[in-house]
């Protein structure tokens, strides 16, 4: 599937789940040092980088990702928001030795740790890069968004999620890790955990409906070799028919951990 669909998905995720993002970023802002240097790991489309720059007016942000397309999109967004002088980008593979990022007070990793081949190594690198008293933030998905709960298509969506979970497991993704324990093992202290249970009821906004369309479309694309022809055809029909459906909802869970260096 085209890379720009992932960019759209990440942008929509922040727009649709705005209450969660607002609360999380505000929490980080309350705990961060004054005028910090923030490193956004796996920055993606840049939503968190921009939000952190706005929440912390004295901060400088280093957005790290290994996708030139993502970083170009992020730079364009920062420029359009008038934040280009405070947000710089670094192309780096976080499973390799990290580049010198300079003194760091906050490291922020939203939905990126589970992608790493060696998250323990990344946590050790984060510990080494951070100043004493600095803040590590890990935000991860407990469940991927579901949109068809309570509808005739709920079982179809559940089968898709089950196959997608198997695929992620086979790929070695680190889903559902006890990240708080991992942070403590890496040397971080005062680890705090918050759980966010997100439940947006119908009718959904146009942005939330588009979010459902992108998420389910990407699911269908990724499961071409795993679902039955009947289920694939049914998913195609569902995705095409999403605009205007009055019964869509958004249900997902996220957990955020904060720890001190």
Secondary structure, 3 states (H helix, E strand, C coil): CCHHHHHHHHHHHHHHCHHHHHHHHHHHHHHCCCCCEEEEECCCCCHHHHHHHHHCCCCEEEEEECCHHHHHHHHHHHHHCCCCCCEEEEECCCCCCCCCCCCEEEEEEECCHHHCCCHHHHHHHHHHHEEEEEEEEEEEEEEEEECCCCCCCHHHHHHHHHHHHHHHHHCCCCCCCCHHHHHHHCCCEEEEEEEEEEEECCCCCHHHHHHHHHHHHHHHHHCCCCCCHHHHHHHHHHHHHCCCCCCCCEEEEEEEEEEEC
